Amino acid sequence: MISSHLSSAVDALRSLTYGHNTPEDKTDKPNYPKLRLNDLTDTIVYYPDASFIKIKHPLGKEPKGKRTWKRGKCKVMSSRSRRRLMNFLATLVRSIIPLFVTLTYPKDFPESRVSKSHLQAFIKRLKRRYPEFGYIWKIELQKRGAPHYHLFIWGVPREQAYIVMSKCWYEIVGSDDPWHEVKGVNIQNVFSYKGVKSYAAKYVSKRDDREVPEGLGRTWGYGGKIPISEKEEYVITPQQAYVLLRYLRKRVRCKNKGMRAFYVDNPARWRDLHGELAGDKLPF
């Protein structure tokens, strides 16, 4: 529920933004900015089946040096790109464990554009074979310059995965190297969400400051049927947002006052406590 003082501010701005303009006073009326209700509202978003909480606190203090930006041509795995990937991984349903797959090349490897086409062909084949297929991929460059791909994969039965994927990747690459058919695909045993987080931190979300080869494009992506947690969003007061942000930063041991996204072990517990936030005293 929006607090009374915030409601008054919203009503006042609505009257300025959406008030009646007669032809006589249109030229004399000040040019007020067109604000939306959502621009003035503090909210908190829970992903109860995942590991993610996000707070929108537009009336709070923003980080210094903040400015608008556009996504441009991909040259490196930037900090923004890594943050988007980490936030996305944190919304995955914890109880559905994916396969962790690595695709590699033999001694001879193709140039960047061809490599990306190999990955796309691999994904298309699995989509046709498994209707419930979902994936997240991340490219990593080896020291020798060869690309290899780390993937989280859903919808492929574990008992079929190695045989199907090894044959598929070998045929797409066309290396004619029997050793590549055996070693071109590696599937790690992941049996818990803790293991998913471990591989995500070690491989998938690892930042690489080396410049990517020209024509390679984006360094990560996703598609298919990925188990994303349903989100629950609530309106909170600016004071509640301030207290929650301070408490969450303390819990994750972060002093960055611009931080708005948090990775926690049990978002559902926070969600269950949300009903008590309406009062002046918070349950912490």
Helices and strands as residue ranges (DSSP letters): H 4-18, G 37-40, E 42-47, E 52-56, H 79-90, E 99-103, H 112-129, E 134-141, E 147-154, H 158-173, H 178-183, E 185-188, H 193-199, I 200-204, E 220-224, E 232-236, H 238-251, E 261-263, H 267-272, G 274-278
